[in-house]
Amino acid sequence: MYEDHPVLNSLQQRLSALKEQYSRVPNELNRYRVVRQEQLIAQWAPAVPALG
């Protein structure tokens, strides 16, 4: 249902960028941003798993 949806794609791209940033600078703020983005994806599309 959500395949190729522009909003979901945008949320997942943001999550990917945040995970990359967290891997470079592993601090609490970056971890919070990753977790929050995963929560937003889960709220917007509960049946879609976040990027691994």
Buried (B, 14 or more C-beta within 10 A) or exposed (E): EBEEBEEBEEBBEBBEEBBEBBEEEEEEEBEEBBEEBBEBBEEEBEEBEBEE
